[in-house]
């Protein structure tokens, strides 16, 4: 039978509680860039399908991309931002659109 230290004899050490300070992860913007070939309808579709935007949000962001050259599709932690950016560009590539998505720190 194993020999366990008796708790009453003080044979068990208790580690002091340490407070760890958790920091919020840095956030990154996923930017959609305007081009002369990707249709407005496709940009709206990408915003809805990849970035879970409502009809109104997707349309507003698409107009910003069209009129100003760039628009923010969403703001996420780095891994999610890069995954969504790649998903959007792969979807565009499969439809032969040159849609460009970039990720930059907020």
C-alpha positions as CSV (number, residue, x, y, z in Angstrom):
1,X,0.0,0.0,0.0
2,X,1.5,3.4,-0.9
3,X,2.6,5.7,1.8
4,X,0.7,9.0,1.6
5,X,1.5,11.9,3.8
6,X,-1.0,12.5,6.5
7,X,-2.8,15.8,6.1
8,X,-3.1,16.3,9.8
9,X,0.6,16.1,10.2
10,X,1.2,18.9,7.8
11,X,2.7,16.5,5.2
12,X,0.9,18.2,2.3
13,X,2.2,21.5,0.8
14,X,-0.3,24.0,-0.4
15,X,0.9,26.3,-3.2
16,X,0.1,30.0,-2.6
17,X,-2.6,31.4,-4.9
18,X,-1.1,33.4,-7.8
19,X,-3.0,36.0,-9.6
20,X,-2.4,35.9,-13.3
21,X,-3.2,38.9,-15.3
22,X,-4.9,38.0,-18.6
23,X,-4.6,40.5,-21.3
24,X,-7.2,40.8,-24.1
25,X,-5.8,39.7,-27.4
26,X,-4.8,42.4,-29.9
27,X,-7.5,42.9,-32.5
28,X,-7.0,43.1,-36.3
29,X,-9.0,44.7,-39.0
30,X,-9.9,42.8,-42.1
31,X,-10.0,45.3,-45.0
32,X,-11.7,44.8,-48.4
33,X,-10.1,46.7,-51.3
34,X,-11.9,48.0,-54.3
35,X,-11.0,46.8,-57.8
36,X,-12.6,47.2,-61.2
37,X,-13.7,43.6,-61.7
38,X,-15.3,42.2,-58.5
39,X,-19.0,42.9,-58.6
40,X,-20.8,44.8,-55.9
41,X,-23.2,41.8,-55.5
42,X,-20.3,39.4,-54.9
43,X,-18.8,41.8,-52.2
44,X,-22.2,41.9,-50.5
45,X,-22.3,38.1,-50.7
46,X,-18.8,37.7,-49.1
47,X,-19.7,40.1,-46.3
48,X,-22.8,38.1,-45.5
49,X,-21.3,34.6,-46.0
50,X,-17.8,35.0,-44.5
51,X,-18.2,38.0,-42.1
52,X,-21.8,37.3,-41.0
53,X,-23.0,40.8,-41.8
54,X,-26.7,41.6,-42.2
55,X,-28.1,42.7,-45.6
56,X,-28.0,46.4,-44.5
57,X,-24.4,46.2,-43.0
58,X,-23.1,44.3,-46.0
59,X,-24.6,46.9,-48.4
60,X,-23.2,49.8,-46.4
61,X,-19.7,48.3,-46.2
62,X,-19.8,47.5,-50.0
63,X,-20.6,51.1,-50.8
64,X,-17.8,52.3,-48.6
65,X,-15.4,50.0,-50.4
66,X,-16.7,51.1,-53.8
67,X,-16.7,54.9,-53.0
68,X,-13.6,55.2,-50.8
69,X,-11.5,52.3,-52.1
70,X,-11.4,50.3,-48.8
71,X,-13.8,49.2,-46.1
72,X,-13.6,47.3,-42.8
73,X,-15.2,43.9,-43.1
74,X,-14.7,43.1,-39.5
75,X,-12.4,43.2,-36.4
76,X,-11.1,40.0,-34.9
77,X,-8.2,38.4,-33.0
78,X,-5.3,37.6,-35.4
79,X,-6.1,34.0,-36.2
80,X,-9.7,34.6,-37.0
81,X,-8.9,37.7,-39.0
82,X,-6.4,35.8,-41.2
83,X,-8.7,32.8,-41.6
84,X,-11.6,35.0,-42.7
85,X,-9.4,37.0,-45.1
86,X,-8.1,33.8,-46.7
87,X,-11.6,32.4,-46.9
88,X,-12.9,35.5,-48.7
89,X,-10.0,35.6,-51.2
90,X,-10.3,31.9,-51.9
91,X,-14.0,32.3,-52.5
92,X,-13.3,35.2,-54.9
93,X,-10.5,33.3,-56.6
94,X,-12.9,30.4,-57.2
95,X,-15.2,32.8,-59.0
96,X,-12.3,34.4,-60.8
97,X,-12.6,37.7,-59.0
98,X,-9.4,39.6,-57.9
99,X,-10.9,40.7,-54.6
100,X,-8.1,41.7,-52.2
101,X,-8.5,41.3,-48.4
102,X,-5.7,42.5,-46.1
103,X,-5.3,42.3,-42.3
104,X,-3.8,45.1,-40.2
105,X,-3.6,45.7,-36.5
106,X,-6.3,47.9,-35.1
